[in-house]
Amino acid sequence: MKLSHWAVLLIGVLGIGCAAVAAQETKMPAKFECVKTDAEWKKALSPEAYDVLRHAGTEQAFTSPLLSEHREGVFYCAGCGQPVFASKTKFDSGTGWPSFYQPINKKAVIIREDDSLGMQRTEVLCSKCGGHLGHVFDDGPAPTGQRYCMNGAALKFKSKTQIDQEAREKADADAAKSTPKGVTP
C-alpha cells in the first residue's frame, strides 16, 4: 500500500513507529559544552531557529530551503555550529522536513524520550548545545531503517566547496602566522 505524502506527514507528526529507536536513548550530559543565556540565544538566532532549538518548536512542513538542498556537504547545528548530518545520508521522506538515515557520528546527537503533546516520540538534540533538532522514527530507509526528521531552522548547510575553501583560507592564514618576518615563503 502506497501512502500519500499527507499520510506520511500524519504518521511523522503523530510519532507512529518510533519504539525501536527508543532503545538507543542516551543520557543527557550534566553540562553542555556550548552554554548561553536565554538573551544570548535570542540575539544569536533567528526567531524561528530560537523557537525550534531552545523551545522544541516545529517549523511548518515544506517551508525549509534545506528540504531541497542536494549538494554534497555537511549540515551543522544552527545554534553552535557542530556538524550533525552529512549530505550523503539525506533522503526525501515526503514528510516536508529534511530527513537523514543517521547522524554524522554517534556523539553528534543525543536521543531521548519525548512524551510532550500527549504522545510518545524520540527527540534528537545537538550534543554540544542541547538544541532541539527534531525527532527520529524507525520508518526510514536502509541501511539503518531510521528517519531523523529534522527542522531546517535548526540546521545550517555548508557545501563541500565552501568547506574546502574555508580549509584553504585557514591553512593560508596559519602559514602566514608561522612564517618569520622578512622570510618569503
N, C-alpha and C positions, 0 to 999 in steps of 0.2 A: 504494500500500500504506500503510495507516494503522498507525502504531506505537503500542503500548501505552505508558503513561507509564513503565513499568518498562524498556521497550526504550530509550526516550529517555533515561532516567536512566543506563542502562548505557553508552549512547553518550557521554553527558556525562562520566561517570566515567572511561571509557577514553580520552577525548580524541579520539575519531574526528572528523575533519572540521575540524582546526584549521590546516591547511597554509597556506591563503590569508591568514590573519591574521598569520602569521609575517613577511610582507613589511613589516609596519608596525612591526617591532621598534624600540624606542627605546633610546638609550644611557642607562645609569644615571648619575645625577649624581655628582660627586665627593663631595658632601656634601649631605644633605637639610636643608631649612630648619628642620624640627622634629626635634630630636635629644634623646633622653633616655637615661638609663642603663637597664639591664635592671630594676633595682629600681624606678625611677620608672615604667616602663611597667607593671610588675606592680601597683603601687599605683594607677595611674590607670585601669586596665582591669579588666573582669570576667575571671575565669579563662578563659572561653570566648573572649572577644574577644582576650585576650592570646595564647592558643594560635593563633588564626587569624591575627591581624595580625603577630605577632612571630615565629611559628614555622611559618607557612604551613599551619596546620591546616585542617581542613574540618569544618564543623558537620554534624550529621546532617540528611539531607534531610527536608523537610516539617516542620521544627521552628521555623523563624524566624517571629515575628509579622509581620515585614516582607513575607513572602510574600503575605499578603492585604491589604497596605496599598495602597489605591487612591485616596487623596485627592490633590489637587493639592499639590505641594510639591517638596522637594529632599532627596536622600539625601546625607549627609555621611560622610566617613571617621570612624569611631568613635575613632580614635587621635588625630587632630589637628584635626578639625572642618572640613577642606577640603571644599567642595562637589564631589561626584564624579558624580552622576547626577540628572537631572531626572525627575520622575514621568511626564511625557508620553512618555518613551522606555521605560517599563517595560511588559513584556508577560508573559503567562502561558505559560511554556515547557513546563510539565508535568514539569519535572525535579526540583522540590522546593526550588529555590533562587531568590531574587529575580533576575530576568533583565531586561536592558536591551539595546536595539539600538545604543546609542552612549553615550559619556561626556558629561558636561555641556559639556566642551570638550576639545580635543586635549591641552592641557597639564595636565589634572587627573590623568591616569594615565600610568603607564609600562608598556609592553608588553615582555615579554622571554620568551625561550625557557625552558622548564622541562622537563628530562628526568628529574625525580625519579620514583620509583615505577616505573622501567623503561619509561616511555612518553614520547612527545613531546607536550607541551601548550604553550599560550601563557599565561603568567601575567600577571595585572593587579595592579599595585602603585599605591598612592597616591603621587603625585609629590612631595608635601610631606614625608611622614614615612617613606616606603618600606614602609608596612604592606601585607601581602598581603591583597588584596580577594577574589580568586578567579581564574577563568580565562576566556578568550574563545575562542569557536569560530565557525566560519563557516557555521553552520546556523540563523541567526536570520532574522527577517522583513525585509521591505523597510522602509526604503529602504537599509539598509546590508548586510543579509544576515548580520549578526553577532549573536551571543548572548553578552553579557557576563554570565556566570553567577557571581553574587556571593554571598558568605557574608553572611547577615543580621547575624551577630555582628560583622562588620567595618564595619557601617553604622549610622548614626543617621538618623532621619527627622524633618523639621520640615514641618508643613503650611504652605500659603500663609498661612493665618490666623495661625499662630504667627510666621512670618517678618514679616508685616505689623505685628503687634503689637510685636515686638522693634524694628522700624524706627521706629515711632511713639514708643516709650519712649526710644530713643536720641536721636531728634530733640528730644523734650521735655527730656531731660537736657542736651543740648548747648545748647539755647536758654536754659535756666536758668543755665548756666555763663557764657554770654556777655551776660546782662542785667546792667547795672551795678546796684550796691546802691542801694536807695531808688527805683528806677525800676520801675514796674509795667508789665508787657508788655501 
